[in-house]
Amino acid sequence: MTKEKIAFIKEEFIAKNIGSTVKFNKLIEEYKTIKPFKINENINETNPDIDFTNDLLFIVRSASTYDLTETFKSMKIDLNDPNVEKDLSDGNIGTPGRIAKMWTAPSISDNSELLSGRWTKKPRIASFPNTSEKKFPITKRIDLVAVCSHHAAPFSSKFRSDSYAVVSYIPDTRVLGISKLQKIAKWISARGWLQEDLTKVVYDEIAQVAETESVFVKFYNIVHTCESLRGAQSHDGCFTTEYYGGDFNDKSLRDTVLAQ
């Protein structure tokens, strides 16, 4: 890490009034120990020996802002453009800072940014004993927002009226809280993915927390902006994937779930 980069990060650290120079130096050394991890992985799983705090996340974001600022310079983007410039005295982090924030997270508990799932803690998944003698599907349509790992462009179920993401599971011994299917999918999705891999990972996570193999995940007519807004610029292009196991190997059961 260059002296210029450290000075840039320290300027933002001081402007944010996070702590002393001693604390800053300690955070910089912790930042240097973070091992690189895949675009669809989470730091708490790949770097378990690091106590990843909001302060350390701020160092990550500031370091990323520096590198993006240098990239803007290479692309001959005028950093004094009012639409781009940074003014920390006014709380304006500038366009490179906003991109860095979009690819990290505001905090380790905030999953609102596109790649926040790489940095935030796993949401607590409440589950309860299944007291019903009958086993029946519990189904929820969820919002899917993810990022293409090739172009860092979003793909989502929100771009077409006939697009949807559905998750269904048949409880065995445990039942999940009603909001947990969306929370799980949101946390996992907010990373860089190929859609087919994301479908399988959402299945795996729900099967694990619900303690059942009878899980069905389908992402239908998902629009990828790396195709629709660039490249082929396809108006009608969309992508469908599904993954299932257990009782959902029965197609008639899957059809019943989708008809709800």
Secondary structure, DSSP 4 states (H G I P E B T S, - for coil): --HHHHHHHHHHHHHHT---HHHHHHHHHHHHHPPP--TTS-HHHH-TTS---HHHHHHHHHHHHHHHHHHHHHTT--TTSTTT--BGGGTB-HHHHHHHHHTS-SSTT---STTGGGTSPPPP--EEE---SS---EEEEE--EEEETTT--EEESSS-TT-EEEEEE--SSEEE-TTHHHHHHHHHHSSEE-HHHHHHHHHHHHHHHHT-S-EEEEEEEEEEHHHHSSTT--SS--EEEEEE-GGGGSHHHHHHHHT-
